[in-house]
Amino acid sequence: MKTWGPSIFGAAVVTAALLVFSIVTNVVVEVVGDPYDGSEEKSNHEGAQEGVGVIYVD
């Protein structure tokens, strides 16, 4: 338990944090406007490549 427990928990926390960060970032970009042209698409693309669930807010 001590070997796989923390790693699974840590992975869940990291995944949840990345999802929350992705949602917040997209909402802020949507509300405030994209200050860096093309940066949102680039970061979404990189996140998708890393296997992180990317949520698009339209």
N, CA, C and O atoms as a Tripos MOL2 file, in Angstrom:
@<TRIPOS>MOLECULE
protein
  232   231    58     0     0
PROTEIN
NO_CHARGES

@<TRIPOS>ATOM
      1 N           0.8310   -1.2090    0.0000 N.3       1 MET1
      2 CA          0.0000    0.0000    0.0000 C.3       1 MET1
      3 C           0.8610    1.2520    0.0000 C.2       1 MET1
      4 O           0.5580    2.2280   -0.6860 O.2       1 MET1
      5 N           1.9220    1.2160    0.7650 N.am      2 LYS2
      6 CA          2.7580    2.4100    0.8480 C.3       2 LYS2
      7 C           3.4570    2.6940   -0.4890 C.2       2 LYS2
      8 O           3.8710    3.8250   -0.7430 O.2       2 LYS2
      9 N           3.5850    1.6820   -1.3300 N.am      3 THR3
     10 CA          4.2640    1.9150   -2.6100 C.3       3 THR3
     11 C           3.3350    2.5310   -3.6420 C.2       3 THR3
     12 O           3.6660    3.5550   -4.2400 O.2       3 THR3
     13 N           2.1650    1.9130   -3.8620 N.am      4 TRP4
     14 CA          1.3230    2.4130   -4.9530 C.3       4 TRP4
     15 C           0.2690    3.4180   -4.4940 C.2       4 TRP4
     16 O          -0.2410    4.1870   -5.3080 O.2       4 TRP4
     17 N          -0.0640    3.4230   -3.2080 N.am      5 GLY5
     18 CA         -1.0950    4.3430   -2.7070 C.3       5 GLY5
     19 C          -0.7790    5.8100   -2.9820 C.2       5 GLY5
     20 O          -1.5690    6.5010   -3.6250 O.2       5 GLY5
     21 N           0.3670    6.2920   -2.5050 N.am      6 PRO6
     22 CA          0.6960    7.7050   -2.7010 C.3       6 PRO6
     23 C           0.8120    8.0940   -4.1760 C.2       6 PRO6
     24 O           0.4160    9.1970   -4.5530 O.2       6 PRO6
     25 N           1.3530    7.1970   -5.0200 N.am      7 SER7
     26 CA          1.5450    7.5520   -6.4190 C.3       7 SER7
     27 C           0.2040    7.6960   -7.1330 C.2       7 SER7
     28 O           0.0400    8.5930   -7.9600 O.2       7 SER7
     29 N          -0.7520    6.8270   -6.8250 N.am      8 ILE8
     30 CA         -2.0800    6.9380   -7.4330 C.3       8 ILE8
     31 C          -2.7580    8.2080   -6.9360 C.2       8 ILE8
     32 O          -3.3560    8.9500   -7.7160 O.2       8 ILE8
     33 N          -2.6620    8.4520   -5.6320 N.am      9 PHE9
     34 CA         -3.2620    9.6590   -5.0680 C.3       9 PHE9
     35 C          -2.6220   10.9030   -5.6710 C.2       9 PHE9
     36 O          -3.3110   11.8590   -6.0290 O.2       9 PHE9
     37 N          -1.2930   10.8780   -5.7790 N.am     10 GLY10
     38 CA         -0.5740   12.0150   -6.3560 C.3      10 GLY10
     39 C          -0.9640   12.2430   -7.8010 C.2      10 GLY10
     40 O          -1.1410   13.3840   -8.2290 O.2      10 GLY10
     41 N          -1.0980   11.1580   -8.5570 N.am     11 ALA11
     42 CA         -1.4940   11.2880   -9.9630 C.3      11 ALA11
     43 C          -2.8950   11.8700  -10.0680 C.2      11 ALA11
     44 O          -3.1530   12.6990  -10.9410 O.2      11 ALA11
     45 N          -3.8030   11.4510   -9.1940 N.am     12 ALA12
     46 CA         -5.1690   11.9780   -9.2040 C.3      12 ALA12
     47 C          -5.1660   13.4670   -8.8780 C.2      12 ALA12
     48 O          -5.8780   14.2460   -9.5110 O.2      12 ALA12
     49 N          -4.3640   13.8620   -7.8900 N.am     13 VAL13
     50 CA         -4.2850   15.2700   -7.5040 C.3      13 VAL13
     51 C          -3.7180   16.1070   -8.6480 C.2      13 VAL13
     52 O          -4.2290   17.1850   -8.9530 O.2      13 VAL13
     53 N          -2.6550   15.6000   -9.2780 N.am     14 VAL14
     54 CA         -2.0400   16.3270  -10.3930 C.3      14 VAL14
     55 C          -3.0260   16.4540  -11.5560 C.2      14 VAL14
     56 O          -3.1520   17.5210  -12.1560 O.2      14 VAL14
     57 N          -3.7150   15.3740  -11.8670 N.am     15 THR15
     58 CA         -4.6910   15.4040  -12.9610 C.3      15 THR15
     59 C          -5.8070   16.3950  -12.6610 C.2      15 THR15
     60 O          -6.1900   17.1890  -13.5210 O.2      15 THR15
     61 N          -6.3250   16.3470  -11.4420 N.am     16 ALA16
     62 CA         -7.3960   17.2750  -11.0590 C.3      16 ALA16
     63 C          -6.9030   18.7170  -11.1120 C.2      16 ALA16
     64 O          -7.6180   19.6040  -11.5810 O.2      16 ALA16
     65 N          -5.6850   18.9520  -10.6330 N.am     17 ALA17
     66 CA         -5.1320   20.3090  -10.6470 C.3      17 ALA17
     67 C          -4.9670   20.8090  -12.0770 C.2      17 ALA17
     68 O          -5.2690   21.9670  -12.3660 O.2      17 ALA17
     69 N          -4.4920   19.9480  -12.9720 N.am     18 LEU18
     70 CA         -4.3250   20.3440  -14.3690 C.3      18 LEU18
     71 C          -5.6700   20.6320  -15.0170 C.2      18 LEU18
     72 O          -5.7920   21.5810  -15.7910 O.2      18 LEU18
     73 N          -6.6850   19.8220  -14.7110 N.am     19 LEU19
     74 CA         -8.0200   20.0630  -15.2530 C.3      19 LEU19
     75 C          -8.5720   21.3940  -14.7610 C.2      19 LEU19
     76 O          -9.0950   22.1850  -15.5470 O.2      19 LEU19
     77 N          -8.4560   21.6370  -13.4640 N.am     20 VAL20
     78 CA         -8.9480   22.9000  -12.8930 C.3      20 VAL20
     79 C          -8.1960   24.0750  -13.5000 C.2      20 VAL20
     80 O          -8.7990   25.0830  -13.8680 O.2      20 VAL20
     81 N          -6.8710   23.9410  -13.6030 N.am     21 PHE21
     82 CA         -6.0560   25.0130  -14.1920 C.3      21 PHE21
     83 C          -6.4710   25.2770  -15.6370 C.2      21 PHE21
     84 O          -6.5590   26.4280  -16.0650 O.2      21 PHE21
     85 N          -6.7260   24.2020  -16.3870 N.am     22 SER22
     86 CA         -7.1370   24.3280  -17.7840 C.3      22 SER22
     87 C          -8.4700   25.0450  -17.8960 C.2      22 SER22
     88 O          -8.6400   25.9250  -18.7400 O.2      22 SER22
     89 N          -9.4260   24.6650  -17.0360 N.am     23 ILE23
     90 CA        -10.7510   25.2990  -17.0570 C.3      23 ILE23
     91 C         -10.6270   26.7780  -16.7070 C.2      23 ILE23
     92 O         -11.1500   27.6380  -17.4160 O.2      23 ILE23
     93 N          -9.9290   27.0700  -15.6060 N.am     24 VAL24
     94 CA         -9.7860   28.4560  -15.1500 C.3      24 VAL24
     95 C          -9.0980   29.2960  -16.2160 C.2      24 VAL24
     96 O          -9.5300   30.4100  -16.5130 O.2      24 VAL24
     97 N          -8.0160   28.7550  -16.7950 N.am     25 THR25
     98 CA         -7.2840   29.4920  -17.8250 C.3      25 THR25
     99 C          -8.1840   29.8030  -19.0090 C.2      25 THR25
    100 O          -8.2000   30.9330  -19.4970 O.2      25 THR25
    101 N          -8.9310   28.8110  -19.4760 N.am     26 ASN26
    102 CA         -9.8000   29.0170  -20.6280 C.3      26 ASN26
    103 C         -10.9200   30.0030  -20.3240 C.2      26 ASN26
    104 O         -11.2790   30.8140  -21.1770 O.2      26 ASN26
    105 N         -11.4710   29.9400  -19.1230 N.am     27 VAL27
    106 CA        -12.5310   30.8780  -18.7440 C.3      27 VAL27
    107 C         -11.9670   32.2960  -18.6880 C.2      27 VAL27
    108 O         -12.5850   33.2310  -19.1980 O.2      27 VAL27
    109 N         -10.8050   32.4560  -18.0740 N.am     28 VAL28
    110 CA        -10.1910   33.7840  -17.9690 C.3      28 VAL28
    111 C          -9.8810   34.3330  -19.3530 C.2      28 VAL28
    112 O         -10.1380   35.5040  -19.6330 O.2      28 VAL28
    113 N          -9.3230   33.4820  -20.2250 N.am     29 VAL29
    114 CA         -9.0060   33.9180  -21.5870 C.3      29 VAL29
    115 C         -10.2890   34.3130  -22.3150 C.2      29 VAL29
    116 O         -10.3080   35.2890  -23.0660 O.2      29 VAL29
    117 N         -11.3460   33.5590  -22.0920 N.am     30 GLU30
    118 CA        -12.6230   33.8310  -22.7580 C.3      30 GLU30
    119 C         -13.2100   35.1500  -22.2730 C.2      30 GLU30
    120 O         -13.7450   35.9240  -23.0670 O.2      30 GLU30
    121 N         -13.1130   35.4060  -20.9770 N.am     31 VAL31
    122 CA        -13.7110   36.6130  -20.4060 C.3      31 VAL31
    123 C         -12.8490   37.8430  -20.6880 C.2      31 VAL31
    124 O         -13.3540   38.8790  -21.1220 O.2      31 VAL31
    125 N         -11.5570   37.7210  -20.4410 N.am     32 VAL32
    126 CA        -10.6540   38.8690  -20.5380 C.3      32 VAL32
    127 C         -10.2330   39.1070  -21.9840 C.2      32 VAL32
    128 O          -9.9730   40.2420  -22.3820 O.2      32 VAL32
    129 N         -10.1670   38.0370  -22.7640 N.am     33 GLY33
    130 CA         -9.6430   38.1570  -24.1210 C.3      33 GLY33
    131 C          -8.2290   37.6160  -24.1330 C.2      33 GLY33
    132 O          -7.4970   37.7530  -23.1520 O.2      33 GLY33
    133 N          -7.8450   37.0040  -25.2350 N.am     34 ASP34
    134 CA         -6.5320   36.3700  -25.3210 C.3      34 ASP34
    135 C          -5.4540   37.4310  -25.5110 C.2      34 ASP34
    136 O          -5.3780   38.0470  -26.5740 O.2      34 ASP34
    137 N          -4.6180   37.6530  -24.4930 N.am     35 PRO35
    138 CA         -3.5870   38.6930  -24.6220 C.3      35 PRO35
    139 C          -2.4370   38.2640  -25.5410 C.2      35 PRO35
    140 O          -1.7830   39.1020  -26.1630 O.2      35 PRO35
    141 N          -2.2010   36.9680  -25.6160 N.am     36 TYR36
    142 CA         -1.1190   36.4640  -26.4680 C.3      36 TYR36
    143 C          -1.7550   35.7300  -27.6380 C.2      36 TYR36
    144 O          -2.4020   34.6990  -27.4520 O.2      36 TYR36
    145 N          -1.5780   36.2430  -28.8060 N.am     37 ASP37
    146 CA         -2.2570   35.6910  -29.9700 C.3      37 ASP37
    147 C          -1.7480   34.2860  -30.2660 C.2      37 ASP37
    148 O          -0.5520   34.0850  -30.4750 O.2      37 ASP37
    149 N          -2.6630   33.3120  -30.2820 N.am     38 GLY38
    150 CA         -2.2930   31.9490  -30.6440 C.3      38 GLY38
    151 C          -1.7650   31.1260  -29.4850 C.2      38 GLY38
    152 O          -1.5160   29.9320  -29.6530 O.2      38 GLY38
    153 N          -1.5870   31.7250  -28.3100 N.am     39 SER39
    154 CA         -1.0060   30.9660  -27.2020 C.3      39 SER39
    155 C          -2.0000   29.9470  -26.6450 C.2      39 SER39
    156 O          -1.6000   28.8810  -26.1780 O.2      39 SER39
    157 N          -3.2920   30.2720  -26.6940 N.am     40 GLU40
    158 CA         -4.2930   29.3550  -26.1530 C.3      40 GLU40
    159 C          -4.3160   28.0600  -26.9610 C.2      40 GLU40
    160 O          -4.3220   26.9690  -26.3910 O.2      40 GLU40
    161 N          -4.3280   28.1780  -28.2790 N.am     41 GLU41
    162 CA         -4.3480   26.9890  -29.1290 C.3      41 GLU41
    163 C          -3.0860   26.1550  -28.8960 C.2      41 GLU41
    164 O          -3.1480   24.9260  -28.8490 O.2      41 GLU41
    165 N          -1.9510   26.8240  -28.7530 N.am     42 LYS42
    166 CA         -0.6910   26.1170  -28.5520 C.3      42 LYS42
    167 C          -0.7210   25.3300  -27.2280 C.2      42 LYS42
    168 O          -0.3520   24.1560  -27.1930 O.2      42 LYS42
    169 N          -1.1590   25.9800  -26.1490 N.am     43 SER43
    170 CA         -1.1640   25.2950  -24.8570 C.3      43 SER43
    171 C          -2.1860   24.1570  -24.8570 C.2      43 SER43
    172 O          -1.9240   23.1010  -24.2820 O.2      43 SER43
    173 N          -3.3410   24.3540  -25.4890 N.am     44 ASN44
    174 CA         -4.3230   23.2770  -25.5810 C.3      44 ASN44
    175 C          -3.7460   22.0960  -26.3500 C.2      44 ASN44
    176 O          -3.9500   20.9410  -25.9740 O.2      44 ASN44
    177 N          -3.0350   22.3870  -27.4140 N.am     45 HIS45
    178 CA         -2.4470   21.3280  -28.2400 C.3      45 HIS45
    179 C          -1.4020   20.5530  -27.4350 C.2      45 HIS45
    180 O          -1.3670   19.3240  -27.4840 O.2      45 HIS45
    181 N          -0.5610   21.2640  -26.7040 N.am     46 GLU46
    182 CA          0.4620   20.6000  -25.8890 C.3      46 GLU46
    183 C          -0.1870   19.7520  -24.7990 C.2      46 GLU46
    184 O           0.2520   18.6330  -24.5320 O.2      46 GLU46
    185 N          -1.2390   20.2900  -24.1670 N.am     47 GLY47
    186 CA         -1.9230   19.5390  -23.1230 C.3      47 GLY47
    187 C          -2.5120   18.2550  -23.6660 C.2      47 GLY47
    188 O          -2.4440   17.2100  -23.0200 O.2      47 GLY47
    189 N          -3.1000   18.3350  -24.8710 N.am     48 ALA48
    190 CA         -3.6970   17.1430  -25.4760 C.3      48 ALA48
    191 C          -2.6140   16.1170  -25.7880 C.2      48 ALA48
    192 O          -2.8410   14.9160  -25.6420 O.2      48 ALA48
    193 N          -1.4460   16.5740  -26.2130 N.am     49 GLN49
    194 CA         -0.3520   15.6510  -26.5230 C.3      49 GLN49
    195 C           0.1250   14.9270  -25.2660 C.2      49 GLN49
    196 O           0.5300   13.7660  -25.3310 O.2      49 GLN49
    197 N           0.0770   15.6080  -24.1240 N.am     50 GLU50
    198 CA          0.5430   15.0080  -22.8790 C.3      50 GLU50
    199 C          -0.5150   14.1000  -22.2540 C.2      50 GLU50
    200 O          -0.2740   13.5000  -21.2060 O.2      50 GLU50
    201 N          -1.6830   13.9940  -22.8860 N.am     51 GLY51
    202 CA         -2.7260   13.1340  -22.3580 C.3      51 GLY51
    203 C          -3.5460   13.7930  -21.2710 C.2      51 GLY51
    204 O          -4.2620   13.1100  -20.5380 O.2      51 GLY51
    205 N          -3.4550   15.1140  -21.1510 N.am     52 VAL52
    206 CA         -4.2350   15.8340  -20.1540 C.3      52 VAL52
    207 C          -5.5740   16.2100  -20.7860 C.2      52 VAL52
    208 O          -5.6190   16.6880  -21.9190 O.2      52 VAL52
    209 N          -6.6610   15.9930  -20.0490 N.am     53 GLY53
    210 CA         -7.9780   16.3530  -20.5710 C.3      53 GLY53
    211 C          -8.0860   17.8590  -20.7220 C.2      53 GLY53
    212 O          -7.9870   18.5950  -19.7400 O.2      53 GLY53
    213 N          -8.2880   18.3190  -21.9450 N.am     54 VAL54
    214 CA         -8.3980   19.7470  -22.1940 C.3      54 VAL54
    215 C          -9.8600   20.0890  -22.4350 C.2      54 VAL54
    216 O         -10.5200   19.4840  -23.2800 O.2      54 VAL54
    217 N         -10.3530   21.0550  -21.6930 N.am     55 ILE55
    218 CA        -11.7520   21.4500  -21.8340 C.3      55 ILE55
    219 C         -11.7980   22.7970  -22.5450 C.2      55 ILE55
    220 O         -11.2050   23.7760  -22.0910 O.2      55 ILE55
    221 N         -12.5090   22.8300  -23.6600 N.am     56 TYR56
    222 CA        -12.6340   24.0640  -24.4280 C.3      56 TYR56
    223 C         -13.8870   24.8020  -23.9900 C.2      56 TYR56
    224 O         -14.9780   24.2310  -23.9560 O.2      56 TYR56
    225 N         -13.7230   26.0680  -23.6560 N.am     57 VAL57
    226 CA        -14.8600   26.8940  -23.2630 C.3      57 VAL57
    227 C         -15.1450   27.8610  -24.4010 C.2      57 VAL57
    228 O         -14.3070   28.6920  -24.7520 O.2      57 VAL57
    229 N         -16.3230   27.7420  -24.9650 N.am     58 ASP58
    230 CA        -16.6840   28.6150  -26.0790 C.3      58 ASP58
    231 C         -17.7740   29.5810  -25.6470 C.2      58 ASP58
    232 O         -18.2200   30.4050  -26.4450 O.2      58 ASP58
@<TRIPOS>BOND
     1     1     2 1
     2     2     3 1
     3     3     4 2
     4     3     5 am
     5     5     6 1
     6     6     7 1
     7     7     8 2
     8     7     9 am
     9     9    10 1
    10    10    11 1
    11    11    12 2
    12    11    13 am
    13    13    14 1
    14    14    15 1
    15    15    16 2
    16    15    17 am
    17    17    18 1
    18    18    19 1
    19    19    20 2
    20    19    21 am
    21    21    22 1
    22    22    23 1
    23    23    24 2
    24    23    25 am
    25    25    26 1
    26    26    27 1
    27    27    28 2
    28    27    29 am
    29    29    30 1
    30    30    31 1
    31    31    32 2
    32    31    33 am
    33    33    34 1
    34    34    35 1
    35    35    36 2
    36    35    37 am
    37    37    38 1
    38    38    39 1
    39    39    40 2
    40    39    41 am
    41    41    42 1
    42    42    43 1
    43    43    44 2
    44    43    45 am
    45    45    46 1
    46    46    47 1
    47    47    48 2
    48    47    49 am
    49    49    50 1
    50    50    51 1
    51    51    52 2
    52    51    53 am
    53    53    54 1
    54    54    55 1
    55    55    56 2
    56    55    57 am
    57    57    58 1
    58    58    59 1
    59    59    60 2
    60    59    61 am
    61    61    62 1
    62    62    63 1
    63    63    64 2
    64    63    65 am
    65    65    66 1
    66    66    67 1
    67    67    68 2
    68    67    69 am
    69    69    70 1
    70    70    71 1
    71    71    72 2
    72    71    73 am
    73    73    74 1
    74    74    75 1
    75    75    76 2
    76    75    77 am
    77    77    78 1
    78    78    79 1
    79    79    80 2
    80    79    81 am
    81    81    82 1
    82    82    83 1
    83    83    84 2
    84    83    85 am
    85    85    86 1
    86    86    87 1
    87    87    88 2
    88    87    89 am
    89    89    90 1
    90    90    91 1
    91    91    92 2
    92    91    93 am
    93    93    94 1
    94    94    95 1
    95    95    96 2
    96    95    97 am
    97    97    98 1
    98    98    99 1
    99    99   100 2
   100    99   101 am
   101   101   102 1
   102   102   103 1
   103   103   104 2
   104   103   105 am
   105   105   106 1
   106   106   107 1
   107   107   108 2
   108   107   109 am
   109   109   110 1
   110   110   111 1
   111   111   112 2
   112   111   113 am
   113   113   114 1
   114   114   115 1
   115   115   116 2
   116   115   117 am
   117   117   118 1
   118   118   119 1
   119   119   120 2
   120   119   121 am
   121   121   122 1
   122   122   123 1
   123   123   124 2
   124   123   125 am
   125   125   126 1
   126   126   127 1
   127   127   128 2
   128   127   129 am
   129   129   130 1
   130   130   131 1
   131   131   132 2
   132   131   133 am
   133   133   134 1
   134   134   135 1
   135   135   136 2
   136   135   137 am
   137   137   138 1
   138   138   139 1
   139   139   140 2
   140   139   141 am
   141   141   142 1
   142   142   143 1
   143   143   144 2
   144   143   145 am
   145   145   146 1
   146   146   147 1
   147   147   148 2
   148   147   149 am
   149   149   150 1
   150   150   151 1
   151   151   152 2
   152   151   153 am
   153   153   154 1
   154   154   155 1
   155   155   156 2
   156   155   157 am
   157   157   158 1
   158   158   159 1
   159   159   160 2
   160   159   161 am
   161   161   162 1
   162   162   163 1
   163   163   164 2
   164   163   165 am
   165   165   166 1
   166   166   167 1
   167   167   168 2
   168   167   169 am
   169   169   170 1
   170   170   171 1
   171   171   172 2
   172   171   173 am
   173   173   174 1
   174   174   175 1
   175   175   176 2
   176   175   177 am
   177   177   178 1
   178   178   179 1
   179   179   180 2
   180   179   181 am
   181   181   182 1
   182   182   183 1
   183   183   184 2
   184   183   185 am
   185   185   186 1
   186   186   187 1
   187   187   188 2
   188   187   189 am
   189   189   190 1
   190   190   191 1
   191   191   192 2
   192   191   193 am
   193   193   194 1
   194   194   195 1
   195   195   196 2
   196   195   197 am
   197   197   198 1
   198   198   199 1
   199   199   200 2
   200   199   201 am
   201   201   202 1
   202   202   203 1
   203   203   204 2
   204   203   205 am
   205   205   206 1
   206   206   207 1
   207   207   208 2
   208   207   209 am
   209   209   210 1
   210   210   211 1
   211   211   212 2
   212   211   213 am
   213   213   214 1
   214   214   215 1
   215   215   216 2
   216   215   217 am
   217   217   218 1
   218   218   219 1
   219   219   220 2
   220   219   221 am
   221   221   222 1
   222   222   223 1
   223   223   224 2
   224   223   225 am
   225   225   226 1
   226   226   227 1
   227   227   228 2
   228   227   229 am
   229   229   230 1
   230   230   231 1
   231   231   232 2
@<TRIPOS>SUBSTRUCTURE
     1 MET1         2 RESIDUE 1 A MET
     2 LYS2         6 RESIDUE 1 A LYS
     3 THR3        10 RESIDUE 1 A THR
     4 TRP4        14 RESIDUE 1 A TRP
     5 GLY5        18 RESIDUE 1 A GLY
     6 PRO6        22 RESIDUE 1 A PRO
     7 SER7        26 RESIDUE 1 A SER
     8 ILE8        30 RESIDUE 1 A ILE
     9 PHE9        34 RESIDUE 1 A PHE
    10 GLY10       38 RESIDUE 1 A GLY
    11 ALA11       42 RESIDUE 1 A ALA
    12 ALA12       46 RESIDUE 1 A ALA
    13 VAL13       50 RESIDUE 1 A VAL
    14 VAL14       54 RESIDUE 1 A VAL
    15 THR15       58 RESIDUE 1 A THR
    16 ALA16       62 RESIDUE 1 A ALA
    17 ALA17       66 RESIDUE 1 A ALA
    18 LEU18       70 RESIDUE 1 A LEU
    19 LEU19       74 RESIDUE 1 A LEU
    20 VAL20       78 RESIDUE 1 A VAL
    21 PHE21       82 RESIDUE 1 A PHE
    22 SER22       86 RESIDUE 1 A SER
    23 ILE23       90 RESIDUE 1 A ILE
    24 VAL24       94 RESIDUE 1 A VAL
    25 THR25       98 RESIDUE 1 A THR
    26 ASN26      102 RESIDUE 1 A ASN
    27 VAL27      106 RESIDUE 1 A VAL
    28 VAL28      110 RESIDUE 1 A VAL
    29 VAL29      114 RESIDUE 1 A VAL
    30 GLU30      118 RESIDUE 1 A GLU
    31 VAL31      122 RESIDUE 1 A VAL
    32 VAL32      126 RESIDUE 1 A VAL
    33 GLY33      130 RESIDUE 1 A GLY
    34 ASP34      134 RESIDUE 1 A ASP
    35 PRO35      138 RESIDUE 1 A PRO
    36 TYR36      142 RESIDUE 1 A TYR
    37 ASP37      146 RESIDUE 1 A ASP
    38 GLY38      150 RESIDUE 1 A GLY
    39 SER39      154 RESIDUE 1 A SER
    40 GLU40      158 RESIDUE 1 A GLU
    41 GLU41      162 RESIDUE 1 A GLU
    42 LYS42      166 RESIDUE 1 A LYS
    43 SER43      170 RESIDUE 1 A SER
    44 ASN44      174 RESIDUE 1 A ASN
    45 HIS45      178 RESIDUE 1 A HIS
    46 GLU46      182 RESIDUE 1 A GLU
    47 GLY47      186 RESIDUE 1 A GLY
    48 ALA48      190 RESIDUE 1 A ALA
    49 GLN49      194 RESIDUE 1 A GLN
    50 GLU50      198 RESIDUE 1 A GLU
    51 GLY51      202 RESIDUE 1 A GLY
    52 VAL52      206 RESIDUE 1 A VAL
    53 GLY53      210 RESIDUE 1 A GLY
    54 VAL54      214 RESIDUE 1 A VAL
    55 ILE55      218 RESIDUE 1 A ILE
    56 TYR56      222 RESIDUE 1 A TYR
    57 VAL57      226 RESIDUE 1 A VAL
    58 ASP58      230 RESIDUE 1 A ASP
